[in-house]
Amino acid sequence: MLFYEKAKFNGSKGKMNYRIEKYVEEDTSEKRFKLTIWEGPECYDATKKEKVETFFEYSDNGMLEIMDVLNDL
């Protein structure tokens, strides 16, 4: 969890790319994980393809849910 306080994690599985990052709600300052998935081979900043964003609880359980989603790619 400490990694996500200062960094974003980018990875890929097959033709799909993903980014996991901390997201802070402006209204409430609540922290959540944001998982973004898009089809490669372009990186996050260069792709023109649609990105799908999903939010998860900022906790170990939230990370387990993210792992389930990535395992299903």
PQR file with spaces between the fields and no chain letter, atoms N, CA, C, O and H, PARSE charges and radii, in Angstrom:
ATOM       1  N    MET     1       0.828   -1.192    0.000 -0.4000 1.5000
ATOM       2  CA   MET     1       0.000    0.000    0.000 -0.0000 2.0000
ATOM       3  C    MET     1       0.873    1.256    0.000  0.5500 1.7000
ATOM       4  O    MET     1       0.497    2.263   -0.600 -0.5500 1.4000
ATOM       5  N    LEU     2       2.004    1.214    0.649 -0.4000 1.5000
ATOM       6  CA   LEU     2       2.864    2.393    0.692 -0.0000 2.0000
ATOM       7  C    LEU     2       3.344    2.793   -0.705  0.5500 1.7000
ATOM       8  O    LEU     2       3.537    3.978   -0.978 -0.5500 1.4000
ATOM       9  H    LEU     2       2.309    0.396    1.136  0.4000 1.0000
ATOM      10  N    PHE     3       3.536    1.817   -1.583 -0.4000 1.5000
ATOM      11  CA   PHE     3       3.966    2.093   -2.951 -0.0000 2.0000
ATOM      12  C    PHE     3       3.007    3.075   -3.625  0.5500 1.7000
ATOM      13  O    PHE     3       3.441    4.013   -4.293 -0.5500 1.4000
ATOM      14  H    PHE     3       3.379    0.855   -1.361  0.4000 1.0000
ATOM      15  N    TYR     4       1.704    2.856   -3.446 -0.4000 1.5000
ATOM      16  CA   TYR     4       0.690    3.652   -4.139 -0.0000 2.0000
ATOM      17  C    TYR     4       0.519    5.053   -3.554  0.5500 1.7000
ATOM      18  O    TYR     4      -0.155    5.890   -4.155 -0.5500 1.4000
ATOM      19  H    TYR     4       1.351    2.095   -2.903  0.4000 1.0000
ATOM      20  N    GLU     5       1.107    5.317   -2.415 -0.4000 1.5000
ATOM      21  CA   GLU     5       1.052    6.669   -1.863 -0.0000 2.0000
ATOM      22  C    GLU     5       1.820    7.654   -2.752  0.5500 1.7000
ATOM      23  O    GLU     5       1.481    8.837   -2.802 -0.5500 1.4000
ATOM      24  H    GLU     5       1.655    4.637   -1.927  0.4000 1.0000
ATOM      25  N    LYS     6       2.855    7.170   -3.454 -0.4000 1.5000
ATOM      26  CA   LYS     6       3.691    8.070   -4.248 -0.0000 2.0000
ATOM      27  C    LYS     6       3.856    7.650   -5.699  0.5500 1.7000
ATOM      28  O    LYS     6       4.427    8.403   -6.488 -0.5500 1.4000
ATOM      29  H    LYS     6       3.130    6.209   -3.413  0.4000 1.0000
ATOM      30  N    ALA     7       3.373    6.465   -6.076 -0.4000 1.5000
ATOM      31  CA   ALA     7       3.647    5.962   -7.419 -0.0000 2.0000
ATOM      32  C    ALA     7       2.417    5.289   -8.016  0.5500 1.7000
ATOM      33  O    ALA     7       1.463    4.945   -7.318 -0.5500 1.4000
ATOM      34  H    ALA     7       2.909    5.853   -5.435  0.4000 1.0000
ATOM      35  N    LYS     8       2.478    5.115   -9.333 -0.4000 1.5000
ATOM      36  CA   LYS     8       1.455    4.386  -10.078 -0.0000 2.0000
ATOM      37  C    LYS     8       2.105    3.122  -10.611  0.5500 1.7000
ATOM      38  O    LYS     8       3.292    3.121  -10.935 -0.5500 1.4000
ATOM      39  H    LYS     8       3.254    5.394   -9.900  0.4000 1.0000
ATOM      40  N    PHE     9       1.333    2.044  -10.703 -0.4000 1.5000
ATOM      41  CA   PHE     9       1.859    0.797  -11.224 -0.0000 2.0000
ATOM      42  C    PHE     9       1.239    0.547  -12.581  0.5500 1.7000
ATOM      43  O    PHE     9       0.016    0.529  -12.717 -0.5500 1.4000
ATOM      44  H    PHE     9       0.368    2.045  -10.439  0.4000 1.0000
ATOM      45  N    ASN    10       2.083    0.353  -13.592 -0.4000 1.5000
ATOM      46  CA   ASN    10       1.633    0.027  -14.943 -0.0000 2.0000
ATOM      47  C    ASN    10       2.055   -1.396  -15.265  0.5500 1.7000
ATOM      48  O    ASN    10       3.166   -1.814  -14.939 -0.5500 1.4000
ATOM      49  H    ASN    10       3.077    0.368  -13.481  0.4000 1.0000
ATOM      50  N    GLY    11       1.163   -2.134  -15.906 -0.4000 1.5000
ATOM      51  CA   GLY    11       1.475   -3.504  -16.283 -0.0000 2.0000
ATOM      52  C    GLY    11       0.673   -3.914  -17.498  0.5500 1.7000
ATOM      53  O    GLY    11      -0.102   -3.131  -18.047 -0.5500 1.4000
ATOM      54  H    GLY    11       0.260   -1.795  -16.171  0.4000 1.0000
ATOM      55  N    SER    12       0.870   -5.155  -17.909 -0.4000 1.5000
ATOM      56  CA   SER    12       0.122   -5.670  -19.048 -0.0000 2.0000
ATOM      57  C    SER    12      -0.093   -7.163  -18.875  0.5500 1.7000
ATOM      58  O    SER    12       0.633   -7.848  -18.155 -0.5500 1.4000
ATOM      59  H    SER    12       1.499   -5.792  -17.462  0.4000 1.0000
ATOM      60  N    LYS    13      -1.119   -7.636  -19.564 -0.4000 1.5000
ATOM      61  CA   LYS    13      -1.414   -9.057  -19.625 -0.0000 2.0000
ATOM      62  C    LYS    13      -1.964   -9.328  -21.009  0.5500 1.7000
ATOM      63  O    LYS    13      -3.059   -8.883  -21.351 -0.5500 1.4000
ATOM      64  H    LYS    13      -1.709   -7.079  -20.149  0.4000 1.0000
ATOM      65  N    GLY    14      -1.202  -10.057  -21.799 -0.4000 1.5000
ATOM      66  CA   GLY    14      -1.607  -10.290  -23.180 -0.0000 2.0000
ATOM      67  C    GLY    14      -1.664   -8.975  -23.932  0.5500 1.7000
ATOM      68  O    GLY    14      -0.696   -8.215  -23.931 -0.5500 1.4000
ATOM      69  H    GLY    14      -0.312  -10.418  -21.520  0.4000 1.0000
ATOM      70  N    LYS    15      -2.798   -8.698  -24.579 -0.4000 1.5000
ATOM      71  CA   LYS    15      -2.970   -7.465  -25.348 -0.0000 2.0000
ATOM      72  C    LYS    15      -3.495   -6.308  -24.501  0.5500 1.7000
ATOM      73  O    LYS    15      -3.644   -5.190  -24.993 -0.5500 1.4000
ATOM      74  H    LYS    15      -3.584   -9.316  -24.580  0.4000 1.0000
ATOM      75  N    MET    16      -3.773   -6.582  -23.230 -0.4000 1.5000
ATOM      76  CA   MET    16      -4.373   -5.565  -22.375 -0.0000 2.0000
ATOM      77  C    MET    16      -3.321   -4.930  -21.470  0.5500 1.7000
ATOM      78  O    MET    16      -2.441   -5.613  -20.948 -0.5500 1.4000
ATOM      79  H    MET    16      -3.652   -7.490  -22.830  0.4000 1.0000
ATOM      80  N    ASN    17      -3.424   -3.627  -21.294 -0.4000 1.5000
ATOM      81  CA   ASN    17      -2.564   -2.874  -20.388 -0.0000 2.0000
ATOM      82  C    ASN    17      -3.415   -2.379  -19.227  0.5500 1.7000
ATOM      83  O    ASN    17      -4.634   -2.259  -19.340 -0.5500 1.4000
ATOM      84  H    ASN    17      -4.140   -3.072  -21.718  0.4000 1.0000
ATOM      85  N    TYR    18      -2.754   -2.094  -18.108 -0.4000 1.5000
ATOM      86  CA   TYR    18      -3.499   -1.584  -16.952 -0.0000 2.0000
ATOM      87  C    TYR    18      -2.614   -0.675  -16.114  0.5500 1.7000
ATOM      88  O    TYR    18      -1.386   -0.740  -16.161 -0.5500 1.4000
ATOM      89  H    TYR    18      -1.763   -2.192  -18.015  0.4000 1.0000
ATOM      90  N    ARG    19      -3.281    0.166  -15.354 -0.4000 1.5000
ATOM      91  CA   ARG    19      -2.615    1.057  -14.403 -0.0000 2.0000
ATOM      92  C    ARG    19      -3.398    1.016  -13.106  0.5500 1.7000
ATOM      93  O    ARG    19      -4.626    1.108  -13.102 -0.5500 1.4000
ATOM      94  H    ARG    19      -4.278    0.219  -15.317  0.4000 1.0000
ATOM      95  N    ILE    20      -2.665    0.873  -11.991 -0.4000 1.5000
ATOM      96  CA   ILE    20      -3.257    0.925  -10.652 -0.0000 2.0000
ATOM      97  C    ILE    20      -2.673    2.151   -9.966  0.5500 1.7000
ATOM      98  O    ILE    20      -1.457    2.339   -9.940 -0.5500 1.4000
ATOM      99  H    ILE    20      -1.668    0.798  -11.994  0.4000 1.0000
ATOM     100  N    GLU    21      -3.551    2.984   -9.409 -0.4000 1.5000
ATOM     101  CA   GLU    21      -3.084    4.196   -8.743 -0.0000 2.0000
ATOM     102  C    GLU    21      -4.028    4.593   -7.625  0.5500 1.7000
ATOM     103  O    GLU    21      -5.176    4.152   -7.565 -0.5500 1.4000
ATOM     104  H    GLU    21      -4.539    2.831   -9.430  0.4000 1.0000
ATOM     105  N    LYS    22      -3.516    5.435   -6.740 -0.4000 1.5000
ATOM     106  CA   LYS    22      -4.345    6.009   -5.683 -0.0000 2.0000
ATOM     107  C    LYS    22      -5.144    7.154   -6.299  0.5500 1.7000
ATOM     108  O    LYS    22      -4.615    7.950   -7.075 -0.5500 1.4000
ATOM     109  H    LYS    22      -2.583    5.793   -6.788  0.4000 1.0000
ATOM     110  N    TYR    23      -6.415    7.226   -5.943 -0.4000 1.5000
ATOM     111  CA   TYR    23      -7.285    8.293   -6.414 -0.0000 2.0000
ATOM     112  C    TYR    23      -7.917    8.938   -5.192  0.5500 1.7000
ATOM     113  O    TYR    23      -8.442    8.242   -4.323 -0.5500 1.4000
ATOM     114  H    TYR    23      -6.845    6.580   -5.313  0.4000 1.0000
ATOM     115  N    VAL    24      -7.872   10.258   -5.119 -0.4000 1.5000
ATOM     116  CA   VAL    24      -8.443   10.980   -3.979 -0.0000 2.0000
ATOM     117  C    VAL    24      -9.640   11.788   -4.459  0.5500 1.7000
ATOM     118  O    VAL    24      -9.516   12.634   -5.345 -0.5500 1.4000
ATOM     119  H    VAL    24      -7.446   10.823   -5.825  0.4000 1.0000
ATOM     120  N    GLU    25     -10.792   11.520   -3.868 -0.4000 1.5000
ATOM     121  CA   GLU    25     -12.010   12.267   -4.185 -0.0000 2.0000
ATOM     122  C    GLU    25     -11.841   13.720   -3.742  0.5500 1.7000
ATOM     123  O    GLU    25     -11.456   13.979   -2.602 -0.5500 1.4000
ATOM     124  H    GLU    25     -10.892   10.833   -3.149  0.4000 1.0000
ATOM     125  N    GLU    26     -12.122   14.652   -4.621 -0.4000 1.5000
ATOM     126  CA   GLU    26     -11.972   16.073   -4.278 -0.0000 2.0000
ATOM     127  C    GLU    26     -12.942   16.511   -3.187  0.5500 1.7000
ATOM     128  O    GLU    26     -12.577   17.283   -2.301 -0.5500 1.4000
ATOM     129  H    GLU    26     -12.434   14.442   -5.548  0.4000 1.0000
ATOM     130  N    ASP    27     -14.176   16.020   -3.251 -0.4000 1.5000
ATOM     131  CA   ASP    27     -15.212   16.459   -2.311 -0.0000 2.0000
ATOM     132  C    ASP    27     -14.959   15.968   -0.886  0.5500 1.7000
ATOM     133  O    ASP    27     -15.176   16.700    0.080 -0.5500 1.4000
ATOM     134  H    ASP    27     -14.473   15.392   -3.971  0.4000 1.0000
ATOM     135  N    THR    28     -14.497   14.720   -0.768 -0.4000 1.5000
ATOM     136  CA   THR    28     -14.421   14.101    0.550 -0.0000 2.0000
ATOM     137  C    THR    28     -12.999   13.781    1.001  0.5500 1.7000
ATOM     138  O    THR    28     -12.790   13.422    2.159 -0.5500 1.4000
ATOM     139  H    THR    28     -14.321   14.126   -1.553  0.4000 1.0000
ATOM     140  N    SER    29     -12.041   13.904    0.125 -0.4000 1.5000
ATOM     141  CA   SER    29     -10.638   13.516    0.380 -0.0000 2.0000
ATOM     142  C    SER    29     -10.500   12.022    0.663  0.5500 1.7000
ATOM     143  O    SER    29      -9.489   11.579    1.209 -0.5500 1.4000
ATOM     144  H    SER    29     -12.211   14.196   -0.816  0.4000 1.0000
ATOM     145  N    GLU    30     -11.519   11.248    0.289 -0.4000 1.5000
ATOM     146  CA   GLU    30     -11.477    9.799    0.470 -0.0000 2.0000
ATOM     147  C    GLU    30     -10.537    9.178   -0.554  0.5500 1.7000
ATOM     148  O    GLU    30     -10.594    9.512   -1.737 -0.5500 1.4000
ATOM     149  H    GLU    30     -12.340   11.608   -0.155  0.4000 1.0000
ATOM     150  N    LYS    31      -9.670    8.274   -0.099 -0.4000 1.5000
ATOM     151  CA   LYS    31      -8.742    7.578   -0.984 -0.0000 2.0000
ATOM     152  C    LYS    31      -9.395    6.303   -1.501  0.5500 1.7000
ATOM     153  O    LYS    31     -10.065    5.580   -0.763 -0.5500 1.4000
ATOM     154  H    LYS    31      -9.624    8.003    0.863  0.4000 1.0000
ATOM     155  N    ARG    32      -9.181    6.049   -2.794 -0.4000 1.5000
ATOM     156  CA   ARG    32      -9.628    4.806   -3.417 -0.0000 2.0000
ATOM     157  C    ARG    32      -8.560    4.374   -4.413  0.5500 1.7000
ATOM     158  O    ARG    32      -7.729    5.177   -4.838 -0.5500 1.4000
ATOM     159  H    ARG    32      -8.637    6.637   -3.393  0.4000 1.0000
ATOM     160  N    PHE    33      -8.592    3.100   -4.777 -0.4000 1.5000
ATOM     161  CA   PHE    33      -7.770    2.639   -5.883 -0.0000 2.0000
ATOM     162  C    PHE    33      -8.518    2.892   -7.171  0.5500 1.7000
ATOM     163  O    PHE    33      -9.734    2.716   -7.247 -0.5500 1.4000
ATOM     164  H    PHE    33      -9.266    2.447   -4.431  0.4000 1.0000
ATOM     165  N    LYS    34      -7.768    3.312   -8.195 -0.4000 1.5000
ATOM     166  CA   LYS    34      -8.343    3.449   -9.529 -0.0000 2.0000
ATOM     167  C    LYS    34      -7.601    2.480  -10.438  0.5500 1.7000
ATOM     168  O    LYS    34      -6.380    2.549  -10.573 -0.5500 1.4000
ATOM     169  H    LYS    34      -6.780    3.455   -8.134  0.4000 1.0000
ATOM     170  N    LEU    35      -8.350    1.578  -11.057 -0.4000 1.5000
ATOM     171  CA   LEU    35      -7.808    0.636  -12.018 -0.0000 2.0000
ATOM     172  C    LEU    35      -8.256    1.085  -13.397  0.5500 1.7000
ATOM     173  O    LEU    35      -9.452    1.226  -13.653 -0.5500 1.4000
ATOM     174  H    LEU    35      -9.343    1.522  -10.948  0.4000 1.0000
ATOM     175  N    THR    36      -7.298    1.309  -14.283 -0.4000 1.5000
ATOM     176  CA   THR    36      -7.591    1.694  -15.654 -0.0000 2.0000
ATOM     177  C    THR    36      -7.079    0.596  -16.573  0.5500 1.7000
ATOM     178  O    THR    36      -5.927    0.176  -16.464 -0.5500 1.4000
ATOM     179  H    THR    36      -6.326    1.195  -14.075  0.4000 1.0000
ATOM     180  N    ILE    37      -7.933    0.134  -17.477 -0.4000 1.5000
ATOM     181  CA   ILE    37      -7.583   -0.935  -18.411 -0.0000 2.0000
ATOM     182  C    ILE    37      -7.827   -0.435  -19.831  0.5500 1.7000
ATOM     183  O    ILE    37      -8.844    0.203  -20.104 -0.5500 1.4000
ATOM     184  H    ILE    37      -8.868    0.475  -17.565  0.4000 1.0000
ATOM     185  N    TRP    38      -6.891   -0.727  -20.733 -0.4000 1.5000
ATOM     186  CA   TRP    38      -7.037   -0.385  -22.142 -0.0000 2.0000
ATOM     187  C    TRP    38      -6.288   -1.412  -22.971  0.5500 1.7000
ATOM     188  O    TRP    38      -5.399   -2.102  -22.471 -0.5500 1.4000
ATOM     189  H    TRP    38      -6.065   -1.245  -20.511  0.4000 1.0000
ATOM     190  N    GLU    39      -6.657   -1.506  -24.253 -0.4000 1.5000
ATOM     191  CA   GLU    39      -5.990   -2.428  -25.159 -0.0000 2.0000
ATOM     192  C    GLU    39      -4.715   -1.806  -25.678  0.5500 1.7000
ATOM     193  O    GLU    39      -4.703   -0.639  -26.071 -0.5500 1.4000
ATOM     194  H    GLU    39      -7.379   -0.945  -24.659  0.4000 1.0000
ATOM     195  N    GLY    40      -3.631   -2.582  -25.684 -0.4000 1.5000
ATOM     196  CA   GLY    40      -2.316   -2.096  -26.100 -0.0000 2.0000
ATOM     197  C    GLY    40      -2.155   -2.085  -27.595  0.5500 1.7000
ATOM     198  O    GLY    40      -3.118   -2.332  -28.321 -0.5500 1.4000
ATOM     199  H    GLY    40      -3.641   -3.530  -25.366  0.4000 1.0000
ATOM     200  N    PRO    41      -0.963   -1.805  -28.076 -0.5600 1.5000
ATOM     201  CA   PRO    41       0.310   -1.830  -27.379  0.2800 2.0000
ATOM     202  C    PRO    41       0.755   -0.464  -26.842  0.5500 1.7000
ATOM     203  O    PRO    41       1.809   -0.375  -26.212 -0.5500 1.4000
ATOM     204  N    GLU    42      -0.014    0.592  -27.073 -0.4000 1.5000
ATOM     205  CA   GLU    42       0.405    1.929  -26.646 -0.0000 2.0000
ATOM     206  C    GLU    42       0.358    2.075  -25.126  0.5500 1.7000
ATOM     207  O    GLU    42      -0.413    1.401  -24.442 -0.5500 1.4000
ATOM     208  H    GLU    42      -0.870    0.520  -27.585  0.4000 1.0000
ATOM     209  N    CYS    43       1.201    2.972  -24.617 -0.4000 1.5000
ATOM     210  CA   CYS    43       1.211    3.257  -23.186 -0.0000 2.0000
ATOM     211  C    CYS    43       0.009    4.128  -22.812  0.5500 1.7000
ATOM     212  O    CYS    43      -0.729    4.593  -23.680 -0.5500 1.4000
ATOM     213  H    CYS    43       1.827    3.519  -25.172  0.4000 1.0000
ATOM     214  N    TYR    44      -0.169    4.337  -21.536 -0.4000 1.5000
ATOM     215  CA   TYR    44      -1.303    5.090  -20.988 -0.0000 2.0000
ATOM     216  C    TYR    44      -1.431    6.467  -21.634  0.5500 1.7000
ATOM     217  O    TYR    44      -2.518    6.855  -22.062 -0.5500 1.4000
ATOM     218  H    TYR    44       0.431    3.959  -20.831  0.4000 1.0000
ATOM     219  N    ASP    45      -0.331    7.198  -21.704 -0.4000 1.5000
ATOM     220  CA   ASP    45      -0.374    8.568  -22.205 -0.0000 2.0000
ATOM     221  C    ASP    45      -0.525    8.654  -23.721  0.5500 1.7000
ATOM     222  O    ASP    45      -1.003    9.666  -24.233 -0.5500 1.4000
ATOM     223  H    ASP    45       0.552    6.883  -21.356  0.4000 1.0000
ATOM     224  N    ALA    46      -0.128    7.614  -24.445 -0.4000 1.5000
ATOM     225  CA   ALA    46      -0.121    7.681  -25.905 -0.0000 2.0000
ATOM     226  C    ALA    46      -1.337    7.044  -26.561  0.5500 1.7000
ATOM     227  O    ALA    46      -1.627    7.331  -27.723 -0.5500 1.4000
ATOM     228  H    ALA    46       0.260    6.791  -24.030  0.4000 1.0000
ATOM     229  N    THR    47      -2.052    6.189  -25.844 -0.4000 1.5000
ATOM     230  CA   THR    47      -3.135    5.457  -26.491 -0.0000 2.0000
ATOM     231  C    THR    47      -4.310    6.364  -26.849  0.5500 1.7000
ATOM     232  O    THR    47      -4.628    7.318  -26.139 -0.5500 1.4000
ATOM     233  H    THR    47      -1.817    5.956  -24.901  0.4000 1.0000
ATOM     234  N    LYS    48      -4.925    6.043  -27.945 -0.4000 1.5000
ATOM     235  CA   LYS    48      -6.148    6.738  -28.374 -0.0000 2.0000
ATOM     236  C    LYS    48      -7.366    5.834  -28.127  0.5500 1.7000
ATOM     237  O    LYS    48      -8.508    6.245  -28.330 -0.5500 1.4000
ATOM     238  H    LYS    48      -4.666    5.269  -28.522  0.4000 1.0000
ATOM     239  N    LYS    49      -7.104    4.616  -27.692 -0.4000 1.5000
ATOM     240  CA   LYS    49      -8.186    3.662  -27.458 -0.0000 2.0000
ATOM     241  C    LYS    49      -8.903    3.979  -26.155  0.5500 1.7000
ATOM     242  O    LYS    49      -8.372    4.654  -25.272 -0.5500 1.4000
ATOM     243  H    LYS    49      -6.176    4.282  -27.527  0.4000 1.0000
ATOM     244  N    GLU    50     -10.123    3.473  -26.064 -0.4000 1.5000
ATOM     245  CA   GLU    50     -10.945    3.716  -24.873 -0.0000 2.0000
ATOM     246  C    GLU    50     -10.307    3.103  -23.632  0.5500 1.7000
ATOM     247  O    GLU    50      -9.814    1.976  -23.665 -0.5500 1.4000
ATOM     248  H    GLU    50     -10.555    2.925  -26.781  0.4000 1.0000
ATOM     249  N    LYS    51     -10.324    3.854  -22.546 -0.4000 1.5000
ATOM     250  CA   LYS    51      -9.828    3.386  -21.256 -0.0000 2.0000
ATOM     251  C    LYS    51     -11.033    3.147  -20.355  0.5500 1.7000
ATOM     252  O    LYS    51     -11.944    3.971  -20.280 -0.5500 1.4000
ATOM     253  H    LYS    51     -10.724    4.770  -22.519  0.4000 1.0000
ATOM     254  N    VAL    52     -11.020    2.012  -19.679 -0.4000 1.5000
ATOM     255  CA   VAL    52     -12.093    1.676  -18.749 -0.0000 2.0000
ATOM     256  C    VAL    52     -11.560    1.862  -17.336  0.5500 1.7000
ATOM     257  O    VAL    52     -10.579    1.228  -16.945 -0.5500 1.4000
ATOM     258  H    VAL    52     -10.279    1.343  -19.740  0.4000 1.0000
ATOM     259  N    GLU    53     -12.209    2.733  -16.572 -0.4000 1.5000
ATOM     260  CA   GLU    53     -11.786    3.030  -15.204 -0.0000 2.0000
ATOM     261  C    GLU    53     -12.764    2.411  -14.214  0.5500 1.7000
ATOM     262  O    GLU    53     -13.980    2.512  -14.373 -0.5500 1.4000
ATOM     263  H    GLU    53     -13.006    3.249  -16.890  0.4000 1.0000
ATOM     264  N    THR    54     -12.206    1.765  -13.185 -0.4000 1.5000
ATOM     265  CA   THR    54     -12.998    1.171  -12.114 -0.0000 2.0000
ATOM     266  C    THR    54     -12.356    1.563  -10.794  0.5500 1.7000
ATOM     267  O    THR    54     -11.131    1.640  -10.693 -0.5500 1.4000
ATOM     268  H    THR    54     -11.218    1.683  -13.056  0.4000 1.0000
ATOM     269  N    PHE    55     -13.178    1.812   -9.783 -0.4000 1.5000
ATOM     270  CA   PHE    55     -12.682    2.250   -8.480 -0.0000 2.0000
ATOM     271  C    PHE    55     -12.929    1.182   -7.428  0.5500 1.7000
ATOM     272  O    PHE    55     -13.946    0.488   -7.447 -0.5500 1.4000
ATOM     273  H    PHE    55     -14.173    1.750   -9.865  0.4000 1.0000
ATOM     274  N    PHE    56     -11.976    1.066   -6.510 -0.4000 1.5000
ATOM     275  CA   PHE    56     -12.026    0.062   -5.453 -0.0000 2.0000
ATOM     276  C    PHE    56     -11.655    0.704   -4.127  0.5500 1.7000
ATOM     277  O    PHE    56     -11.005    1.748   -4.080 -0.5500 1.4000
ATOM     278  H    PHE    56     -11.151    1.630   -6.495  0.4000 1.0000
ATOM     279  N    GLU    57     -12.081    0.058   -3.059 -0.4000 1.5000
ATOM     280  CA   GLU    57     -11.721    0.496   -1.712 -0.0000 2.0000
ATOM     281  C    GLU    57     -10.195    0.511   -1.573  0.5500 1.7000
ATOM     282  O    GLU    57      -9.514   -0.391   -2.060 -0.5500 1.4000
ATOM     283  H    GLU    57     -12.609   -0.790   -3.097  0.4000 1.0000
ATOM     284  N    TYR    58      -9.673    1.528   -0.915 -0.4000 1.5000
ATOM     285  CA   TYR    58      -8.225    1.653   -0.710 -0.0000 2.0000
ATOM     286  C    TYR    58      -7.837    0.831    0.509  0.5500 1.7000
ATOM     287  O    TYR    58      -7.651    1.354    1.608 -0.5500 1.4000
ATOM     288  H    TYR    58     -10.226    2.261   -0.519  0.4000 1.0000
ATOM     289  N    SER    59      -7.722   -0.468    0.282 -0.4000 1.5000
ATOM     290  CA   SER    59      -7.426   -1.403    1.368 -0.0000 2.0000
ATOM     291  C    SER    59      -6.862   -2.677    0.757  0.5500 1.7000
ATOM     292  O    SER    59      -6.796   -2.818   -0.464 -0.5500 1.4000
ATOM     293  H    SER    59      -7.874   -0.893   -0.611  0.4000 1.0000
ATOM     294  N    ASP    60      -6.460   -3.595    1.613 -0.4000 1.5000
ATOM     295  CA   ASP    60      -5.998   -4.892    1.136 -0.0000 2.0000
ATOM     296  C    ASP    60      -7.111   -5.625    0.390  0.5500 1.7000
ATOM     297  O    ASP    60      -6.854   -6.290   -0.614 -0.5500 1.4000
ATOM     298  H    ASP    60      -6.514   -3.481    2.605  0.4000 1.0000
ATOM     299  N    ASN    61      -8.339   -5.507    0.875 -0.4000 1.5000
ATOM     300  CA   ASN    61      -9.470   -6.139    0.193 -0.0000 2.0000
ATOM     301  C    ASN    61      -9.690   -5.536   -1.190  0.5500 1.7000
ATOM     302  O    ASN    61     -10.001   -6.252   -2.142 -0.5500 1.4000
ATOM     303  H    ASN    61      -8.548   -4.967    1.691  0.4000 1.0000
ATOM     304  N    GLY    62      -9.529   -4.217   -1.300 -0.4000 1.5000
ATOM     305  CA   GLY    62      -9.639   -3.564   -2.605 -0.0000 2.0000
ATOM     306  C    GLY    62      -8.588   -4.080   -3.570  0.5500 1.7000
ATOM     307  O    GLY    62      -8.875   -4.292   -4.748 -0.5500 1.4000
ATOM     308  H    GLY    62      -9.276   -3.635   -0.527  0.4000 1.0000
ATOM     309  N    MET    63      -7.370   -4.284   -3.078 -0.4000 1.5000
ATOM     310  CA   MET    63      -6.305   -4.809   -3.928 -0.0000 2.0000
ATOM     311  C    MET    63      -6.609   -6.239   -4.358  0.5500 1.7000
ATOM     312  O    MET    63      -6.310   -6.618   -5.491 -0.5500 1.4000
ATOM     313  H    MET    63      -7.137   -4.112   -2.121  0.4000 1.0000
ATOM     314  N    LEU    64      -7.200   -7.039   -3.469 -0.4000 1.5000
ATOM     315  CA   LEU    64      -7.588   -8.403   -3.841 -0.0000 2.0000
ATOM     316  C    LEU    64      -8.648   -8.389   -4.933  0.5500 1.7000
ATOM     317  O    LEU    64      -8.617   -9.229   -5.833 -0.5500 1.4000
ATOM     318  H    LEU    64      -7.442   -6.731   -2.549  0.4000 1.0000
ATOM     319  N    GLU    65      -9.583   -7.448   -4.867 -0.4000 1.5000
ATOM     320  CA   GLU    65     -10.595   -7.317   -5.915 -0.0000 2.0000
ATOM     321  C    GLU    65      -9.950   -6.937   -7.237  0.5500 1.7000
ATOM     322  O    GLU    65     -10.339   -7.450   -8.286 -0.5500 1.4000
ATOM     323  H    GLU    65      -9.608   -6.766   -4.136  0.4000 1.0000
ATOM     324  N    ILE    66      -8.969   -6.044   -7.200 -0.4000 1.5000
ATOM     325  CA   ILE    66      -8.248   -5.662   -8.417 -0.0000 2.0000
ATOM     326  C    ILE    66      -7.543   -6.882   -9.004  0.5500 1.7000
ATOM     327  O    ILE    66      -7.580   -7.090  -10.217 -0.5500 1.4000
ATOM     328  H    ILE    66      -8.653   -5.627   -6.348  0.4000 1.0000
ATOM     329  N    MET    67      -6.908   -7.683   -8.166 -0.4000 1.5000
ATOM     330  CA   MET    67      -6.215   -8.890   -8.647 -0.0000 2.0000
ATOM     331  C    MET    67      -7.197   -9.853   -9.319  0.5500 1.7000
ATOM     332  O    MET    67      -6.859  -10.476  -10.326 -0.5500 1.4000
ATOM     333  H    MET    67      -6.879   -7.514   -7.181  0.4000 1.0000
ATOM     334  N    ASP    68      -8.404   -9.978   -8.775 -0.4000 1.5000
ATOM     335  CA   ASP    68      -9.419  -10.826   -9.400 -0.0000 2.0000
ATOM     336  C    ASP    68      -9.764  -10.320  -10.803  0.5500 1.7000
ATOM     337  O    ASP    68      -9.866  -11.109  -11.742 -0.5500 1.4000
ATOM     338  H    ASP    68      -8.679   -9.472   -7.957  0.4000 1.0000
ATOM     339  N    VAL    69      -9.941   -9.010  -10.941 -0.4000 1.5000
ATOM     340  CA   VAL    69     -10.251   -8.430  -12.251 -0.0000 2.0000
ATOM     341  C    VAL    69      -9.112   -8.686  -13.225  0.5500 1.7000
ATOM     342  O    VAL    69      -9.352   -9.089  -14.363 -0.5500 1.4000
ATOM     343  H    VAL    69      -9.857   -8.369  -10.178  0.4000 1.0000
ATOM     344  N    LEU    70      -7.884   -8.459  -12.798 -0.4000 1.5000
ATOM     345  CA   LEU    70      -6.737   -8.658  -13.689 -0.0000 2.0000
ATOM     346  C    LEU    70      -6.553  -10.120  -14.062  0.5500 1.7000
ATOM     347  O    LEU    70      -6.148  -10.423  -15.184 -0.5500 1.4000
ATOM     348  H    LEU    70      -7.688   -8.132  -11.873  0.4000 1.0000
ATOM     349  N    ASN    71      -6.840  -11.025  -13.148 -0.4000 1.5000
ATOM     350  CA   ASN    71      -6.738  -12.454  -13.458 -0.0000 2.0000
ATOM     351  C    ASN    71      -7.752  -12.881  -14.506  0.5500 1.7000
ATOM     352  O    ASN    71      -7.535  -13.863  -15.216 -0.5500 1.4000
ATOM     353  H    ASN    71      -7.169  -10.780  -12.236  0.4000 1.0000
ATOM     354  N    ASP    72      -8.858  -12.152  -14.607 -0.4000 1.5000
ATOM     355  CA   ASP    72      -9.909  -12.479  -15.584 -0.0000 2.0000
ATOM     356  C    ASP    72      -9.668  -11.858  -16.959  0.5500 1.7000
ATOM     357  O    ASP    72     -10.444  -12.102  -17.882 -0.5500 1.4000
ATOM     358  H    ASP    72      -9.033  -11.355  -14.030  0.4000 1.0000
ATOM     359  N    LEU    73      -8.614  -11.065  -17.113 -0.4000 1.5000
ATOM     360  CA   LEU    73      -8.323  -10.448  -18.418 -0.0000 2.0000
ATOM     361  C    LEU    73      -7.991  -11.510  -19.440  0.5500 1.7000
ATOM     362  O    LEU    73      -7.718  -11.189  -20.597 -0.5500 1.4000
ATOM     363  H    LEU    73      -7.984  -10.867  -16.363  0.4000 1.0000
